[in-house]
């Protein structure tokens, strides 16, 4: 992670603290979430992330091929 410093108004800091308290998370997490929601991701970087996720998705197979049909049998119908 990269540390940075920003200047906020008293009202912005009050609202930021209140939101962090409401969520039960550090102020930094609220700020990172706000950046993720408001600043667009570089399309090239987004495509690379998608390709990595797509490649990883094929690595984990149940070996049965019919999980969607027999999910209750496979999961034990909630006996856990």
Order of alpha helices (4+ residues) and beta strands (2+ residues): alpha-alpha-alpha-alpha
